[in-house]
């Protein structure tokens, strides 16, 4: 949370508060207060801030990680800031909107770089790897780096890989934001409107067995919370792990490719943090 993205995002989220409450920034600002005090909120501003608080509380009920909670607070705070600045002065609103756009284009949320037992696929390796050994069960995450939902789920999926990876159960990821043909082949839409990212697919014998979230007739994802408990329950990971760890070592062990593109040694068959 100490990386530049979060302090800058916090600054944008509290911009109106600073402008309205801190002298001399607040001097000369228009105010609808009866006493004319430009350095305090008027009743309409308080109303907007209370409405923002209610929305954040409702959204955070479904949040799993700290990053998701903070992300919701930042996002809706920026929306409220934009409304408040436009209400105060259209020029200030346009300036704030410009700063937000520049921030989104130049400052990306930090990617998860912690420990994991995950193989990163490209468009050329995913089919080959899934078909390499039919005895191996794969759980593959289809993700995009620009998706905040994928970024929030990354540490959860990494933790699952540390607990459940073994000789017969492997975890993989493929960036469908980069490899768009993979999204087409596996019918995972990258449109933000469909809310299909991230998508988890279970492969056995190289064939898709199930996926989450499920897709309705309109091509939209059925609402599903990407928590560790839900993944374990829906994919029956405990039973899969017990069966998979009894399998012999696959015929050919590859290496894992880290997010930075460097190869890392693959863990020994059946040896994970769950076993240690």
Secondary structure, 3 states (H helix, E strand, C coil): CCCHHHHHHHHHHCHHHHHHHCCCCCCCCCCCCCCCCCCCCCHHHHHHHHHHHHHHHHHHCCCCCHHHHHHHHHHHHHHHHHHHHHHHCHHHHHHHHHHHHHHHHHCCCCCCCCCCCCEEECCCCHHHHHHHCCCCEEEEEEECCCCHHHHHHHHHHHHHHHHHCECCEEEEEEECCCCHHHHHHCCCCCCCCCCCCCEEEEEECCEEEEEECCECCCCCECCCCCCHHHHHHHCCHHHHHHHHCCCCCCCCCCCEECCCCCEECCCCCCCCCCCC
